[in-house]
Amino acid sequence: MTTTEPYEEIPTAEAAREAPPDPPSRPRRGLLRRLYDWVLHWADTPYGTPALFVIAFAESSFFPIPPDVLQIALSVSKPRRSFYYAAVSGVGSVLGGILGYIIGLAFWAAAGAFLMSVIPGLTQANIDYVGRLYEQNAFWTIVCAGFTPIPYKVFTIAAGVFSQHVGLGVLIAGSILGRFGRFFLVAAFLYFLGPGVKSLIEKYFDWAALAFAALLILGFVVIKILL
């Protein structure tokens, strides 16, 4: 009597189609979250303060993540330096705003379409809307924008586009009042609340991103009402 050796059954094509796929090892995070993590990691390096300046500078002209993220992380680790970090954010943001102004003044006609395709929040509709605000009161538009979650780069670039309504001095003065005011409010908040702030941001980032989108829309409404 002969016996057959056991063998592994090869699944049919139908069975393979019916079998559930292997679960992914890790969900893929969006670009915004990865940029957020990249910004945040500088707080654990010796280059946290220079990185804060560079990010504040870049955010005023093209970068999507606000410097508050890194400012919060640095201030949590060294609460007594909260207002110093606010000053670094303010200086970087004002200088970056000058770059945004130059972009709008010198490059918008030739490169506007490209810039809108690569800079988050920069659209022709937003530029035109801010231009109408500048016709009413450029200085207070810039001051209010400095406090709102609206991407500040929209206002700095639009200031250059509508330079007939916004001189560079007006942009600088409004940026100093609005941006320094915003960052020093963050510093005061951190000085008194301390380490709990960072953990809340980490835990509720996705919800915060949705809230940010809602505040983005609300910010334009608030500026319209105030002006």
Secondary structure, DSSP 8 states (H G I E B T S, - for coil): ------------HHHHHHS-----SS----HHHHHHHHHHHGGGSTTHHHHHHHHHHHHTTT-SS-THHHHHHHHHH-GGGHHHHHHHHHHHHHHHHHHHHHIIIIIHHHHHHHHHHHSTT--HHHHHHHHHHHHHHHHHHHHHHHHSSS-HHHHHHHHHHTTTT--HHHHHHHHHHHHHHHHHHHHHHHHHHTTHHHHHHHHTHHHHHHHHHHHHHHHHHHHHHH-
